[in-house]
Amino acid sequence: MKIRLTFAVGLALCIAGCGSSDQPGPTPPPVAQTPSAPAPSRIPGYEVISVADGGSISGMVVVSGPVPRLPKRDVKKDPKVCGTTARDSEQLLVSSSGGLKNMIVIVEDVKRGKDVPSSLLNSQIDQKNCEYAPHVMVMPVNAEVAILNSDPILHNIHFYQDDESVSNIAQPVQNHTHKQKLTKKGMVYAECDVHGWMQGHIAVVNNPYVAVTDESGKFSISDLPAGNYKVKFWHEYLGETTLEASVNAKVDTPLNLDLKDLLAAKKPAEAKPAASPDKKIAGPEVVVKMITEGSSFRFEPAEITVKAGTRVKWVNDSENRHTSTADPKLEKKPGQAVVPAGAAIWASPFLAKDESFTQTFTTPGKYQYFCRNHGQFGMEASITVIP
């Protein structure tokens, strides 16, 4: 077997040598290099291209001068997990040097540019130690955010956008993850109906040129095609403002902002008049409070009698968002919304803490209404209007 194998190898080498020549063969033509195609866009209406000579925008957002300390958040439920100590507000986080954390920066109306980074696509909110982490985040439209409950208690995350309830996800099991797709550009507000101090914000964007300021107020947005842009700055407490930026190739454009004027324009919340405990109230305006106590929700007072022509003003006195609603189309169960024949139905917006809604009653009769968020938990009330 060894002799046969040696002979076969030698014969093959001989055949190869007999077919060779001293002249080198023709050089094969170079293989054409096909440029790699851009990645398909993950955002509708946005085109992914190669940005070889992109510029950048970076800067710092500060609040100069004195910064007020916002009221602490009361912790009133699940003390074994959440504790009992009131927590600092997350709405206005300013460093000792004035840097503003959690300002969302968005370059608007960018139609083509770099691909969406994985950091935006792999978004997650962790419900841990009775907080949402992160408190503020950004993600592209039509992407999914993973919602994790790391606590051994029931949490839920209720998303609102444009004064509409987008979804309400309950997670009673520890380490359970739910994925939620957000399909509309804009700001999304989140809160836990069980633990009202748990709140957060998501910016849903239609291009990847976004950032959130860090603890020192700094941000950076890179690989931006050269051009003129509008840059929106959004903050949950201070509101929003827009600046213009001219971006050149391979050049960083500084964009710094001091929001002291926006802070100075903030007005302290008006003192809320106490609601009368008497069921029969006559006068030009009556105030009804919206109350949350642990997992209990109510209108206070829940039953009132007023004269025709009286205005009823609902004031949210809790961390949870509430509504005053007497529209049968929005009922969670039959009979929550009842109005007399010929009377107007109403549906307030979702009211945040200290916000209010007013409705004037002119038609006598019995009215029943509810909270769209918490009517199923007994947050219902009635108004009797007399001539």
C-alpha positions in Angstrom: 0.0 0.0 0.0 2.8 2.4 0.8 4.5 1.7 -2.6 1.3 2.3 -4.5 0.7 5.6 -2.7 4.3 6.8 -3.5 3.9 5.9 -7.1 0.6 7.7 -7.4 2.0 10.9 -5.9 5.0 10.8 -8.2 2.9 10.3 -11.2 0.7 13.3 -10.3 3.8 15.5 -9.9 5.1 14.4 -13.2 1.9 15.2 -15.0 1.8 18.6 -13.4 5.5 19.3 -14.4 5.0 18.2 -18.0 2.1 20.6 -18.4 4.1 23.6 -17.0 6.2 26.2 -18.9 9.0 28.6 -18.1 6.7 31.5 -19.1 4.5 32.7 -16.3 0.7 32.4 -17.0 -1.6 35.4 -17.5 -2.3 37.4 -14.3 -6.0 37.0 -13.4 -8.0 40.2 -13.4 -8.6 41.8 -10.0 -11.8 40.9 -8.3 -14.2 43.9 -8.2 -15.0 45.0 -4.6 -18.7 45.5 -4.2 -19.4 48.2 -1.6 -21.4 46.9 1.3 -25.0 48.0 1.2 -26.3 50.2 4.1 -28.2 48.4 6.8 -32.0 48.5 6.4 -33.6 51.3 8.4 -35.3 50.3 11.6 -37.2 53.6 11.7 -40.0 54.2 9.1 -39.1 57.2 6.9 -35.5 57.3 8.0 -32.7 56.2 5.5 -29.5 54.6 6.8 -26.4 55.9 4.9 -22.7 55.8 5.4 -21.6 59.0 7.2 -17.9 59.2 6.6 -17.4 62.9 7.2 -20.0 63.5 9.9 -19.8 66.3 12.5 -21.0 66.3 16.0 -22.9 68.4 18.6 -21.9 68.4 22.2 -22.3 70.7 25.1 -23.5 71.2 28.7 -26.9 72.1 30.1 -26.8 74.0 33.4 -29.0 75.9 35.8 -27.1 78.8 37.2 -28.1 80.5 40.5 -30.1 79.1 43.4 -32.1 75.9 42.7 -35.2 75.1 44.8 -35.5 71.7 46.6 -38.7 70.1 45.3 -41.0 68.3 47.8 -40.0 64.8 48.7 -42.0 61.8 47.6 -43.9 60.0 50.3 -43.5 56.2 50.5 -46.7 54.7 51.8 -46.9 51.1 50.6 -45.0 47.8 50.9 -42.5 49.0 53.6 -40.6 45.7 53.6 -39.4 46.3 50.1 -39.9 50.0 49.6 -39.1 51.2 53.1 -40.8 54.1 54.8 -38.4 57.0 54.2 -39.6 59.8 52.0 -37.5 60.0 48.8 -36.0 63.0 47.1 -37.7 64.3 43.9 -36.2 63.1 40.6 -37.8 66.0 38.7 -34.9 68.5 39.1 -31.5 66.9 39.6 -28.8 69.6 39.5 -25.1 69.0 40.4 -23.1 71.2 42.7 -21.6 72.9 39.7 -25.1 73.5 38.1 -25.2 70.7 35.6 -28.7 69.4 34.9 -29.2 65.7 34.7 -31.9 64.0 32.5 -32.4 66.7 29.9 -33.3 65.0 26.6 -31.6 66.4 23.5 -33.1 65.6 20.1 -31.9 66.7 16.7 -35.1 67.2 14.8 -36.2 66.2 11.3 -33.1 64.2 10.3 -34.2 62.0 7.4 -30.9 60.2 6.6 -27.8 59.3 8.5 -26.2 56.7 10.7 -27.8 53.4 11.8 -29.6 53.1 15.1 -27.1 52.1 17.8 -27.8 49.0 19.8 -28.0 51.1 23.0 -31.3 52.5 21.7 -32.7 49.3 20.4 -32.0 47.3 23.6 -34.0 49.5 26.0 -35.0 48.3 29.4 -36.8 49.7 32.4 -36.1 47.9 35.7 -38.6 48.2 38.5 -36.1 47.9 41.4 -36.3 49.1 45.0 -39.6 50.6 44.1 -38.2 52.9 41.4 -38.1 53.0 37.6 -34.5 52.7 36.4 -33.6 54.6 34.3 -35.9 57.5 35.2 -35.5 59.1 31.7 -34.6 57.3 28.5 -34.9 57.5 24.7 -35.8 54.8 22.1 -36.7 54.7 18.4 -40.3 54.5 17.2 -41.6 51.0 16.6 -39.0 49.5 18.9 -39.7 47.4 22.0 -38.8 48.3 25.6 -38.2 45.4 28.0 -39.9 46.0 31.4 -38.4 44.0 34.3 -39.8 43.7 37.8 -36.8 43.0 40.1 -38.9 43.4 43.3 -40.8 40.6 45.1 -44.0 42.6 45.0 -46.6 43.7 42.5 -45.6 46.6 40.2 -47.3 48.0 37.2 -46.2 50.5 34.5 -48.9 52.7 33.0 -47.8 54.5 29.8 -49.5 57.7 28.7 -48.9 59.7 25.5 -50.8 62.8 24.2 -53.2 62.5 27.2 -54.2 59.0 26.2 -53.5 55.8 28.1 -51.3 53.7 25.9 -51.0 50.5 28.0 -51.1 49.4 31.6 -48.9 46.4 32.4 -49.2 44.6 35.8 -46.2 42.5 36.8 -46.9 40.6 40.1 -44.0 38.1 39.7 -40.4 38.9 40.6 -37.9 38.8 37.7 -40.8 38.8 35.1 -40.1 40.7 31.9 -42.7 42.1 29.6 -41.9 43.8 26.2 -43.9 46.7 25.0 -43.7 48.3 21.5 -44.2 52.1 21.3 -45.4 53.0 17.8 -45.8 56.8 18.0 -43.2 59.6 18.1 -43.3 61.8 21.1 -43.0 61.9 24.9 -44.3 59.0 26.9 -45.0 59.3 30.6 -44.9 56.3 32.9 -46.2 55.7 36.4 -47.0 52.9 38.8 -50.6 52.9 39.9 -49.6 50.8 42.9 -46.7 53.0 44.0 -47.5 56.6 42.9 -44.0 57.9 43.5 -42.6 55.7 40.8 -42.6 57.8 37.6 -40.5 58.0 34.4 -40.3 59.4 30.9 -39.5 58.0 27.5 -38.7 60.0 24.4 -39.8 58.0 21.3 -37.9 59.4 18.4 -37.7 59.0 14.6 -33.9 59.3 14.2 -30.9 58.1 16.2 -29.5 61.6 16.9 -30.5 61.9 20.5 -28.9 62.1 23.9 -29.7 62.4 27.6 -27.5 64.7 29.8 -25.4 62.9 32.5 -24.9 63.9 36.1 -22.8 66.9 35.1 -25.2 68.1 32.4 -23.0 67.0 29.5 -24.2 65.4 26.3 -22.7 64.5 22.9 -24.3 63.5 19.5 -21.9 62.2 16.9 -21.8 61.2 13.2 -24.2 63.8 12.1 -24.3 64.7 8.4 -23.2 68.3 7.7 -26.1 70.8 7.6 -28.3 73.1 9.6 -30.5 71.7 12.3 -33.0 72.5 15.0 -32.1 70.9 18.3 -34.9 70.4 20.9 -34.1 70.3 24.6 -36.9 68.7 26.8 -37.0 68.4 30.6 -39.8 67.0 32.7 -39.8 70.0 35.1 -38.4 72.9 33.1 -40.2 72.2 29.9 -38.6 72.5 26.4 -36.7 74.9 24.3 -35.2 74.8 20.8 -31.8 76.0 19.5 -30.4 76.1 16.0 -27.0 74.4 15.1 -24.9 74.5 12.0 -22.8 71.3 11.7 -19.7 71.1 9.5 -17.9 67.9 8.4 -15.5 66.4 11.0 -16.1 69.4 13.3 -17.7 69.5 16.8 -20.3 72.2 17.2 -20.6 73.4 20.8 -24.2 73.9 22.1 -24.4 75.0 25.7 -27.5 76.1 27.5 -28.4 77.8 30.8 -32.0 77.3 31.9 -32.1 79.8 34.7 -34.8 81.8 33.0 -37.0 78.7 32.6 -36.5 77.9 36.3 -37.3 81.5 37.2 -40.6 81.3 35.2 -41.8 78.3 37.2 -44.6 79.3 39.5 -45.1 77.6 42.8 -48.2 75.4 43.0 -51.3 77.3 44.1 -52.7 76.4 47.5 -55.7 74.1 47.1 -58.9 75.1 48.9 -60.2 72.4 51.1 -63.3 70.6 50.0 -66.4 70.9 52.2 -67.3 67.8 54.1 -71.0 68.8 53.8 -72.8 66.8 51.1 -75.0 69.9 50.3 -72.9 72.7 48.8 -74.2 75.8 47.2 -72.0 78.5 45.6 -70.2 79.5 42.4 -67.5 76.8 42.7 -67.0 73.5 44.6 -63.7 71.7 44.9 -63.4 67.9 44.9 -60.0 66.4 45.6 -58.6 63.3 44.0 -56.9 61.2 46.7 -54.5 58.2 46.7 -53.8 56.4 50.0 -51.7 53.3 49.4 -53.7 51.2 47.1 -56.9 53.1 47.8 -58.2 55.8 45.4 -61.2 58.1 46.0 -62.9 61.5 45.2 -63.3 63.6 48.3 -66.2 64.3 48.9 -67.6 61.4 47.0 -71.2 62.8 47.1 -72.2 66.4 46.7 -75.4 68.4 46.0 -75.1 71.7 44.2 -77.3 74.3 42.7 -77.7 74.6 39.0 -75.0 76.9 37.6 -72.3 75.7 40.0 -68.8 74.9 38.8 -67.2 71.8 40.2 -63.4 71.8 40.2 -61.5 68.6 40.5 -57.9 69.0 41.9 -55.4 66.1 41.9 -54.0 65.8 45.4 -51.9 62.7 44.8 -48.9 61.4 42.8 -51.0 59.2 40.6 -52.7 60.6 37.5 -56.5 60.7 37.8 -59.5 61.8 35.7 -63.1 62.9 36.2 -65.1 61.1 33.6 -68.8 60.8 32.8 -68.6 59.3 29.3 -70.3 55.9 29.0 -68.0 55.1 26.1 -65.1 55.1 28.5 -66.6 52.9 31.2 -64.8 49.9 32.6 -68.0 48.5 33.9 -71.7 49.4 33.2 -73.2 52.2 35.2 -70.1 54.1 36.1 -71.1 57.1 33.9 -74.7 58.4 34.3 -76.0 61.8 33.3 -79.6 63.2 33.2 -81.4 63.5 29.9 -80.2 66.5 28.0 -77.1 67.0 30.2 -73.6 67.2 28.8 -71.1 64.3 29.3 -67.5 65.2 30.2 -64.1 63.6 30.3 -61.2 65.4 31.9 -57.6 64.9 30.7 -55.3 62.7 32.8 -54.4 65.1 35.6 -51.0 65.1 37.2 -50.4 66.3 40.8 -51.9 69.8 41.5 -53.5 70.0 38.1 -57.3 70.6 37.9 -60.3 70.4 35.7 -63.6 72.3 35.9 -67.1 71.5 34.7 -70.2 73.7 35.1 -73.5 72.0 35.9 -76.8 73.6 34.6 -79.2 70.6 34.2 -80.8 69.3 37.4 -80.6 65.6 38.1 -78.2 62.9 39.4 -74.8 62.4 37.8 -72.4 59.6 38.4 -68.7 59.7 37.3 -65.4 57.8 37.8 -61.7 57.9 37.3 -60.5 56.2 34.0 -57.4 54.8 35.8 -58.9 53.7 39.1 -62.7 53.4 38.6 -62.3 49.6 38.7 -60.7 50.0 42.2 -63.8 51.9 43.5 -62.9 55.5 42.5 -66.4 56.6 41.7 -68.6 59.5 42.9 -71.8 61.3 42.3 -73.2 64.9 42.0 -76.8 65.9 42.5 -77.8 69.1 40.8 -80.9 70.9 42.2 -82.7 73.9 40.6 
